[in-house]
Amino acid sequence: MKSSTIIIAHKDKLRQASIATTMSILDCEVIKTLSTGVRTLRYIVREKPDIAILQSCLGDVSAFEIVKEIASKNIKTKCILIFDEPSYENLLMARSLNIHGCFCENGTAMQMLSSLHAVLGGEKGICEKILDTESDKNNLNNIEMLSDKEIQIMTLFGFYKNKRKVAQKLEFSNKKIERIQKGIASKLNIESSESCLANWAEQNRDLIKTLAL
């Protein structure tokens, strides 16, 4: 049986080597290690490895942008992300892009192997530490219900901080923005004031950016 081909993208070369050693336990062939997002994306597009293990923050191009781009090209490489820490935001980002697996930077070798083993078996390999974050952030639970336009408006609120500037940017009336504000606030179970939406957008900037991809 042919070994699965794997690439590892991580800014830390020592971490690359550590992950590669762990992956070899499952008789997988690590064919390339990389440290930048641009080179990683080019390699995946060219070589189409079976699995790509990606540090979520590669600096120049994020792992989320890589996942989105290869999906748009109908490349079947399965992506496993390495997050700095377990959080519900990370879980939502993984689910929104249909990522095959993820584990934490400080996770054990067994957690890495468990994630990879699940992905090799055609299942989702999301580590328990990340799944355990699912319970307590009620105002994030409905974020995936937001429309593309609502996500765009939340992105702009995080940047401009007030509805007048958001309205000008979109060429909407203030009243239309107010109506959309109320709809967003209702879905997220937060106040509909400018300051509340702006603060929420600022605190969840990475999540909103990922959903907007």
Secondary structure, DSSP 8 states (H G I E B T S, - for coil): ----EEEEE-S-HHHHHHHHHHHGGGT-EEEEEE--HHHHHHHHHHH--SEEEEES--SSS-HHHHHHHHHHTT---EEEEEESS--HHHHHHHHHTT-SEEEETT--HHHHHHHHHHHHTTS-EE-HHHHTTSSS-GGGTTGGGS-HHHHHHHHHHHHH-SHHHHHHHHT--HHHHHHHHHHHHHHHTS--SHHHHHHHHHHTHHHHHHHT-
